[in-house]
Amino acid sequence: TSTWTAEKNSLSITRKLYAAMTDYRFYNANPIGDIENDCVYRAISRATRLPYALIQHKLQLIADLFECDELTACCYNHLLTNVFGLKQRVATNLTVADIGELFPNDIVLIRTDGHLTVVEYGVLYDIFDCRSEKADLFWIV
């Protein structure tokens, strides 16, 4: 009986974890439908509900000010923390999916190595499924 109970409990835990996993939806906000390296515009515009072109313009202004590329971490970190007032948080040993599961009732911008993505109420919106990628920083919108 104890063996069956242990197996039953293990199955129950597995089902709960599967149910809580972050879902994935293909999302491309590029105005002309191109699939390109515009993850910063795409993720921030989705998370903030501001138009893609407005985010692009704001980042271009910041890039001019700091003399950097508008898609670099320097620029979008300035936009998120100093313009939008979001708190940057460190993700220690967490994947994109982990962060989505920790904040299922929030919109979260998540940075991985060379990529910015958004998890919105437990659903990852991006042009590819990066749930297994290790995150290093995130912002709750």
C-alpha positions in Angstrom: 0.0 0.0 0.0 2.8 2.5 0.9 4.5 1.9 -2.5 1.2 2.6 -4.4 0.6 5.7 -2.3 4.1 7.0 -3.0 3.6 6.4 -6.8 0.2 8.0 -6.6 1.6 11.1 -4.8 4.4 11.3 -7.3 1.9 11.2 -10.2 -0.1 13.9 -8.5 2.9 16.1 -8.1 3.9 15.6 -11.7 0.4 16.6 -12.9 0.4 19.7 -10.8 3.8 20.7 -12.2 2.7 20.1 -15.7 -0.5 22.1 -15.2 1.5 25.1 -13.8 4.1 25.1 -16.7 4.3 28.3 -18.7 2.5 28.0 -22.0 3.9 29.3 -25.3 2.2 31.3 -28.1 3.8 32.5 -31.3 3.9 36.3 -31.3 5.3 38.7 -33.9 4.7 42.4 -33.4 6.9 43.4 -36.3 4.8 45.9 -38.3 5.7 44.3 -41.7 5.6 40.8 -40.3 9.4 40.1 -40.6 10.9 37.6 -38.3 14.0 39.5 -37.2 16.2 40.4 -34.2 13.7 42.9 -32.8 13.0 41.1 -29.5 13.5 44.2 -27.5 10.8 46.2 -29.3 8.5 43.2 -29.5 8.7 42.2 -25.8 8.6 45.7 -24.3 5.7 46.8 -26.5 3.7 43.7 -25.6 4.4 44.1 -21.9 3.7 47.8 -21.7 0.8 47.8 -24.2 2.6 50.7 -26.0 2.9 50.6 -29.8 5.9 48.9 -31.3 6.9 52.1 -33.2 6.8 54.2 -30.0 9.1 51.7 -28.2 11.4 51.8 -31.2 11.5 55.6 -31.2 12.1 55.8 -27.4 15.0 53.3 -27.7 16.5 55.2 -30.6 16.4 58.5 -28.6 18.1 56.7 -25.6 20.7 55.2 -28.0 21.5 58.6 -29.4 21.9 60.0 -25.8 24.2 57.2 -24.6 25.8 56.5 -28.0 24.9 52.8 -28.1 22.8 50.5 -30.2 19.1 50.8 -29.3 18.7 47.0 -28.9 21.5 46.6 -26.4 20.9 46.0 -22.7 22.2 49.5 -21.8 19.4 51.1 -23.8 16.5 49.0 -22.8 17.6 48.8 -19.2 17.5 52.6 -19.1 14.1 52.6 -20.6 12.7 50.0 -18.2 14.2 51.3 -15.0 14.6 55.0 -15.5 11.8 55.9 -17.8 9.1 53.3 -16.9 10.3 52.9 -13.2 10.4 49.1 -13.3 12.6 47.3 -10.7 15.3 45.2 -12.2 15.5 41.8 -10.5 18.2 39.1 -10.7 17.2 35.6 -11.8 19.4 33.1 -10.0 19.4 29.7 -11.6 15.9 30.2 -13.2 14.6 29.5 -16.6 12.1 31.6 -18.5 9.5 29.0 -17.6 10.4 29.1 -13.9 9.9 32.9 -13.8 6.6 32.5 -15.6 5.5 29.9 -13.0 6.7 32.1 -10.1 4.6 35.1 -11.3 1.5 33.6 -13.0 -0.6 36.7 -12.3 1.9 39.2 -13.7 3.5 40.5 -16.9 7.2 39.8 -16.8 10.0 40.9 -19.1 12.8 38.4 -19.0 16.3 38.7 -20.3 18.3 35.6 -21.3 21.7 35.5 -23.1 21.2 37.9 -26.0 17.4 37.9 -25.9 14.5 39.7 -24.3 11.1 38.0 -24.0 7.8 38.5 -22.2 5.7 36.1 -20.1 2.2 37.4 -19.6 0.0 35.7 -17.0 1.8 32.4 -17.5 2.0 32.5 -21.3 5.3 33.2 -23.1 4.8 35.4 -26.2 7.7 35.3 -28.6 8.7 34.2 -32.1 10.3 31.1 -30.7 9.9 28.9 -27.6 12.6 29.9 -25.2 11.0 28.5 -22.0 14.1 26.4 -21.3 16.5 29.3 -21.6 18.3 30.4 -18.5 17.3 33.9 -17.4 19.6 36.4 -15.8 17.4 39.5 -15.2 13.7 40.2 -15.2 11.2 43.1 -14.6 7.7 42.8 -13.4 5.5 45.3 -15.3 
